[in-house]
Amino acid sequence: MTLSITLLVLLAAVLHAGWNALVRAGKDRLGAMARLALATSALTTPLLPFFAFPNARAWMFLGGTLVLHTLYMLFLARAYEEGSLGKVYPLARGTAPLIVTVVSVLFLGERLVLTELAGILILVAAIVSLAWREGDGTKAKPALYALTTSLFIAAYTLVDGLGGRAAQSPHVYVLWLFALYGYPLVAITLWRRGASFLLPSAGWPASIGGATMSIAAYWIVIWAMKSSPLGPVAALREVSVVFAVLISGILLKERLGPRTYVAAMGVAGGIALLRL
């Protein structure tokens, strides 16, 4: 990996942690998530005429992943209602690669090397440390919602991996996913909350900024993986866990102890060992 690609992937990690921080910082996390998802769809829809229409096989995966992404966003918003960014983000993002690895070994016939086994042990220890952190108030709820979120992250990761292969190109698949995935969550939020979250005063600048950050973070990683080895790019991307904890403690003023910072670095290190 060149220095320029390394810096861009680190920027993607910051951007991903940043849009999560914007959702967590708002008072209405579900409304913030729905606005961000809708803004993502609105920003990517004008690009559709420049890309191919997905083939029939790709639409099978797109339908499934839209359901999974909607559930992911619902549970992530609820996790941020219950817990801090510094706890929820590492749990949700860190557990998902662990689940994907276990599924790959049990059902897809993949084998683990020594570094991957070490990564699993480090991840499990770090996740347990984050899930049962002292002084976190109601410990079970944020951990439960974050871990459920990780199940949907792992599921859509597997589905999107297959969908990207089924489509004409991964870019076609990702663009159509981005263009469509905001609408189911908006419909659910309208049903549950009414239309107040769509008002001009509801916080649209932050939502549009978060959507831009989300799109940019994803496309940077996709671009980097075309010109660099997949493993190092994916591992470096997970430094977002550390950035999220830093944003949580420094910018959002959430109460974090040294144990949280160590556990977050353990999550990032464990993922790196799994993906290198």
Secondary structure, DSSP 8 states (H G I E B T S, - for coil): --HHHHHHHHHHHHHHHHHHHHHHHSS-HHHHHHHHHHHHHHHHGGGGGGS----HHHHHHHHHHHHHHHHHHHHHHHHHHHS-HHHHHHHHHHHHHHHHHHHHHHHS-----HHHHHHHHHHHHHHHHHHT-TT-SS-HHHHHHHHHHHHHHHHHHHHHHHHHHHSS-HHHHHHHHHHHTHHHHHHHHHHHH-SGGGSGGGTHHHHHHHHHHHHHHHHHHHHHHHHS-HHHHHHHHTTHHHHHHHHHHHTS-----HHHHHHHHHHHHHHHHHH-
